[in-house]
Amino acid sequence: MGHANHAAYFTYMEESRLTFWRALTGQASPPQARVILAHAECDYRAPAHFGDELEIRMRIGDIGRSSFVQRYEIVKTADDRRIAEGKTVMVCYDYQSAKAIPIPDAARAELQRLKA
């Protein structure tokens, strides 16, 4: 078959998300916020084949009280063909109380800046 397995796309999105936040903040999530993944989805447009070079483009989507959306576009760099589109919903989370918390002000400001 020679194509990438559907599950690989979620790994591509996760790696993109972690790389983005580490490059921006030195952390794997927004500043002063611990986040968990609450939802992930992917719409497949075309197959990626082994050896294809892919670019994952990520942007910030809607920002709520305790959650925010990250949107992804996966493209084949050789011809800029869209391979897939994805979305994750990230929730600020307090591990000690085991519940969602409001997005901290510093993180919200950074998310708003990045959304613009």
N, C-alpha and C positions, 0 to 999 in steps of 0.2 A: 504494500500500500504506500509506504513512504511518506505519509502525512503525519503531522504532529497530533498526538492524542488530545481530545477535547479538554481534559483536565490540565494539560500544560498551560493553557491560556490563563487559568486562575493563578498559576505559579508566576507567569510573566507579569500579571497585574500586581501580585504581592511584591515581587522583587522590585518593580517600578516604584511602588508606594514606599517601600523601605529605603530604597536608594534616594528617592526624592527628599524625604524628610531628613535622612542622615546628611545629605549634601547641604540642605538648608539650615538645619539646626544642630547637627551633630548627634541627634537622637533618632529613634525609629518611629517617632510620632510627633505631633505638633508640640510646641513648647509648653511646658507646665501642664501637660495633659496625658493621662494614661488612657488608651483607647482599646476597644475590642471591635472585632468585625461582627456586625449584626446581620448583614445581608450581602450577598454577592450574586451577580448575574452576568451572563455573557451571551451576546447574539453573534453567531458565527456567519460570516459573509462569504468566505472563500477558504479553501484549505491552505495551510502553511505546510511546506514540505521540508524534510530534513535538509539542512544546508542553507535554507533561506535565511537571509538577514532580516530581522524584524525590528521595528522601532515601536516602542510603547509610549504614546503621548498621554499625559495625565493632566487633568485640571480639576479644580475645586468646583463642585456644584452647589446645591442648596445647603444652607447652614441653618440648623434648627436650634432648639434650646440645649439639648444634650448630644445632638448628632450632626454629622455633616456627610455630604456625598462626595465621593471622588469618582470622576468619569475617565474612561480610558478609551483610546483608539489604538488598535494594533494594526500597523501597516507594514507591507513588504517594501523594504527600502529600494529595491531594484526598480520598481515602477510606481511606487507610492500607492499601491493597491490596498484598499481597506480589507483586512483579513477578519477583524472582529471588533466589536464595541462592547464595553463592559461598564459596570457600575458597582461600587461598594458603598455600603452605609457603615460609617464608623461611629461608635458611641463612646463618649467619655465615661469612664467607669472607675468606681472606687472599689478596689479589690477587698478592702477590709470590711466594708459594709455590704459588699456584693450587690451593688445597685448602680444604675446610671446616675450621673451627676451633671449639673450644667457645665457647659464648655467654659473653662476659665477665661477671664477677660483677655489675658495675653495671647492665648491660643485663638480666641475669637477674632482678635485684631489681626493676627497673622493670617488666618483663614480668609478674612474679608479682603485683606491686601492682595492675597494670591488669587482671589476670585475675580478681582477687577481686571 
